[in-house]
Each structure stands twice: as structure tokens, then as C-alpha cells.
Amino acid sequence: DLHSFPTRRSSDLNLFWLDRDLSRKLPETIVEGLRDFDERVVPLMHQVFGSEASPGIDGDRRIHALITNKLGRGVLGYFSSRDTVHPDIVPKSNGMEMFMLSDELLRYDGARIVNTLSHEFQHMIHFFQDANEGSNIDEGFSGFAEAFTGERFSDMYENAFFRNPDTSMTLWRTEPSAIPNYGASYLFVKYVRDRKREVEIGRASCRERV
């Protein structure tokens, strides 16, 4: 039960929980990052992509996030559409609009957690606006969300695509690595964005197939 975990920060928009194994105060840089996500990033994302389900399946307009040390190596965060379904239908659902965030993010400054939240928030909005979208477009727009909110830290994905230019835009491969696919998807969206305004391309992507 998520509500048995300690709350570390709440606002009108978001509620952040901390795994019981991580019972400590959030660093001030992280608190500043969460405040930036609330005050700057969420309104900007709504303007460009539209809204997530609000109120959600739990009747709460707030988005929940659990910071935990149980996501596994290399995973900084994720949004699962399963959580937007009532637990009576999907027993393992958390029954709320929520993110899972790795405690690894607490080791960086606040900008890194904003980067992850921007990426995952796009997934949440996109699922509500266009649930049938494929990963090749959805992931591209999450990379785009990082970039236009000013929090894209690395060109690793783009460089991986440049080294593997035959990467398919329609066939998403995970072996030997999905990194070139992320780069191809982001660069495709960036190409389209360079020819249209952010709001035009963001809203169009979330409401119809690209």
C-alpha cells in the first residue's frame, strides 16, 4: 500500500513518497528540482502535449511518485500504464497516475530528476491522449520533452544512432541494445519539430498517429 510509505514532498500537483528503506530527508537540490517540475515543467508540458488523466482512476488530480531502491540497475524511472487501471481489473496496479523513480537520482542535482520526470510525464500524457502510439514515436517525444524543457543532458542516444544509421524507425529492437532506437526516434521528432512549432507537433502527436 503506497500510503504506508512516508511522504517527503507534496503540492497541489504532485505527491512524492519515499521507500521505507530510504527513510531520510530529501537533499535540498532535489526539493528545488521537484519545485521546478511543479512550477515550470508541468505547465509547459500541458501547453505543448495536453493533459494527463486528471483526476485519474483514484479521483485525485495529483500525480504520485515513489522514490525507491528496487528498480534495478540502470533504470532511473518509469511510468507504467498498468497503474492507471483499477486494481480490481489489474491486481498489481497501484490504481493511480504515478511514476517510479530510482534513488540513484538523489545522488545528482535537481536537474537530473527533472530530466527523468519530464521524460516519464510525456509518456503519461501520451498514454492518455493516444494510448495506441508505438514506442518509436512515444520515446521520440519523451526525448523531445527533455530537450524543450532544457533538461536533456546527453547526446549518447543520437551518437549511437549515427554509429548505426540502418536502425529501423518502425522495428524497435532491444538486442543488442535499444539505445540507437531512442536516438533515431528523438532525431525524427527533432526533424519534424524544426519545421513546426512545439505546440503544433506536440499536440498533433498525442491526438493522432504520426
C-alpha positions as CSV (number, residue, x, y, z in Angstrom):
1,D,0.0,0.0,0.0
2,L,1.7,3.2,-1.2
3,H,0.0,5.2,1.6
4,S,2.1,3.3,4.2
5,F,5.2,5.0,2.9
6,P,6.4,8.3,4.3
7,T,5.6,11.4,2.3
8,R,8.6,13.6,1.5
9,R,7.0,16.4,-0.5
10,S,3.5,17.3,-1.6
11,S,2.0,20.1,-3.6
12,D,-1.3,20.7,-5.5
13,L,0.2,18.9,-8.5
14,N,2.4,16.1,-7.1
15,L,2.9,13.8,-4.1
16,F,6.3,12.2,-3.6
17,W,6.7,9.2,-1.5
18,L,10.0,7.6,-0.2
19,D,10.6,3.8,0.1
20,R,10.8,2.8,3.8
21,D,14.3,1.6,3.2
22,L,15.3,5.1,2.3
23,S,13.9,6.9,5.3
24,R,15.9,10.2,5.1
25,K,15.4,13.8,4.3
26,L,15.5,14.7,0.6
27,P,18.5,16.8,-0.3
28,E,17.7,20.5,-0.9
29,T,18.8,20.3,-4.5
30,I,16.2,17.5,-5.1
31,V,13.5,19.6,-3.4
32,E,14.4,22.5,-5.7
33,G,14.2,20.2,-8.7
34,L,10.7,18.9,-7.7
35,R,9.6,22.5,-7.2
36,D,10.9,23.4,-10.7
37,F,8.9,20.4,-12.1
38,D,5.8,21.6,-10.4
39,E,6.1,25.3,-11.3
40,R,7.7,25.4,-14.7
41,V,7.8,22.0,-16.3
42,V,4.2,20.7,-15.7
43,P,2.5,23.9,-17.1
44,L,4.9,23.8,-20.1
45,M,4.2,20.2,-20.8
46,H,0.4,20.8,-20.6
47,Q,0.8,23.6,-23.1
48,V,2.7,21.5,-25.6
49,F,1.2,18.0,-25.1
50,G,-2.1,18.4,-23.4
51,S,-3.1,16.9,-20.1
52,E,-2.7,13.5,-18.4
53,A,-5.9,11.9,-17.0
54,S,-6.9,14.4,-14.3
55,P,-8.4,13.4,-12.0
56,G,-7.1,9.9,-12.5
57,I,-8.5,6.5,-11.7
58,D,-8.1,7.3,-8.0
59,G,-10.1,10.5,-8.2
60,D,-7.0,12.6,-7.3
61,R,-5.7,15.3,-9.5
62,R,-2.2,14.9,-8.1
63,I,0.4,12.7,-9.7
64,H,2.2,10.3,-7.3
65,A,5.8,9.3,-7.4
66,L,7.6,6.7,-5.3
67,I,11.4,7.0,-4.9
68,T,12.8,3.5,-4.3
69,N,15.9,1.4,-4.5
70,K,14.2,-1.5,-6.1
71,L,14.0,-0.6,-9.8
72,G,17.1,-2.4,-10.9
73,R,20.4,-1.4,-12.3
74,G,20.4,1.3,-15.0
75,V,16.7,2.2,-14.5
76,L,16.2,5.8,-13.4
77,G,12.4,5.8,-13.6
78,Y,9.4,4.7,-15.5
79,F,5.7,5.2,-16.0
80,S,3.5,2.1,-16.2
81,S,0.1,2.4,-17.9
82,R,-0.9,-0.6,-15.8
83,D,-1.2,1.7,-12.8
84,T,-3.9,3.7,-14.5
85,V,-6.3,0.7,-14.4
86,H,-8.3,-0.1,-11.3
87,P,-6.7,-2.9,-9.1
88,D,-9.9,-4.9,-9.3
89,I,-9.1,-5.4,-13.0
90,V,-5.3,-5.5,-12.8
91,P,-4.4,-6.8,-9.4
92,K,-0.8,-5.5,-9.5
93,S,-1.9,-2.0,-10.5
94,N,-1.3,0.9,-8.0
95,G,-4.6,2.4,-9.1
96,M,-3.2,5.9,-9.6
97,E,-1.3,8.1,-12.1
98,M,2.2,7.6,-10.8
99,F,5.9,7.4,-11.5
100,M,8.5,5.0,-10.1
101,L,11.8,6.8,-9.5
102,S,15.2,5.4,-8.6
103,D,17.0,6.5,-5.5
104,E,20.1,6.9,-7.8
105,L,18.6,10.3,-8.8
106,L,19.1,11.5,-5.2
107,R,22.9,11.4,-5.9
108,Y,22.7,14.1,-8.6
109,D,21.5,17.7,-8.6
110,G,17.8,18.5,-9.0
111,A,18.1,19.0,-12.8
112,R,18.6,15.2,-13.3
113,I,15.4,14.3,-11.5
114,V,13.6,16.9,-13.6
115,N,15.0,15.3,-16.7
116,T,13.6,11.9,-15.7
117,L,10.3,13.4,-14.7
118,S,9.9,15.3,-17.9
119,H,10.6,12.1,-19.9
120,E,8.1,10.0,-18.0
121,F,5.5,12.7,-17.8
122,Q,5.4,12.8,-21.6
123,H,4.7,9.1,-21.5
124,M,1.9,9.6,-19.1
125,I,0.3,12.3,-21.1
126,H,0.7,10.5,-24.4
127,F,-0.9,7.3,-23.0
128,F,-4.0,9.3,-22.0
129,Q,-4.1,11.2,-25.3
130,D,-3.2,8.4,-27.7
131,A,-2.9,5.0,-25.9
132,N,-2.2,3.1,-29.2
133,E,1.0,5.0,-30.0
134,G,4.1,2.9,-30.8
135,S,7.3,3.1,-28.9
136,N,9.2,4.6,-31.9
137,I,7.1,7.8,-31.7
138,D,6.4,7.8,-27.9
139,E,10.0,7.5,-27.0
140,G,11.0,10.2,-29.5
141,F,8.6,12.6,-27.9
142,S,9.9,11.9,-24.4
143,G,13.4,12.8,-25.6
144,F,11.9,15.9,-27.2
145,A,10.2,16.7,-23.8
146,E,13.7,16.6,-22.2
147,A,15.1,18.9,-24.8
148,F,12.5,21.6,-24.8
149,T,12.3,21.8,-21.1
150,G,16.0,22.3,-21.1
151,E,17.0,19.2,-19.3
152,R,18.4,16.9,-22.0
153,F,21.9,16.0,-20.6
154,S,23.5,13.7,-23.2
155,D,23.7,13.1,-26.9
156,M,24.6,9.5,-26.3
157,Y,21.4,8.2,-28.0
158,E,21.9,10.3,-31.1
159,N,25.5,9.3,-31.4
160,A,24.5,5.6,-31.0
161,F,22.2,6.1,-34.0
162,F,24.9,7.8,-36.0
163,R,27.1,4.8,-35.5
164,N,24.2,2.5,-36.5
165,P,22.4,4.5,-39.2
166,D,20.5,1.5,-40.5
167,T,18.4,1.4,-37.3
168,S,14.8,1.0,-38.2
169,M,12.3,3.6,-37.3
170,T,9.4,1.1,-37.3
171,L,11.0,-2.0,-35.7
172,W,12.1,-1.4,-32.1
173,R,14.9,-3.8,-31.2
174,T,16.2,-4.4,-27.7
175,E,19.1,-6.6,-28.6
176,P,22.0,-6.0,-28.6
177,S,20.8,-2.5,-27.5
178,A,17.8,-0.2,-27.8
179,I,19.9,2.9,-27.5
180,P,20.2,3.5,-31.3
181,N,16.4,3.3,-31.4
182,Y,16.0,6.0,-28.8
183,G,18.4,8.2,-30.8
184,A,16.6,7.6,-34.1
185,S,13.2,8.3,-32.6
186,Y,14.4,11.6,-30.9
187,L,16.1,12.8,-34.1
188,F,12.9,12.1,-36.2
189,V,10.8,14.2,-33.8
190,K,13.5,16.9,-33.7
191,Y,13.5,16.9,-37.5
192,V,9.7,17.5,-37.6
193,R,9.9,20.0,-34.7
194,D,12.5,22.1,-36.6
195,R,9.8,22.6,-39.2
196,K,6.8,23.2,-36.9
197,R,6.2,24.9,-33.6
198,E,6.5,22.8,-30.4
199,V,2.8,23.1,-29.6
200,E,1.7,22.1,-33.1
201,I,3.9,19.0,-33.2
202,G,3.3,18.0,-29.5
203,R,-0.5,18.2,-29.6
204,A,-0.6,16.5,-33.1
205,S,1.5,13.6,-31.9
206,C,-0.7,12.9,-28.9
207,R,-4.0,13.0,-30.7
208,E,-3.4,11.1,-33.9
209,R,-0.9,8.6,-35.3
210,V,2.2,10.2,-36.8
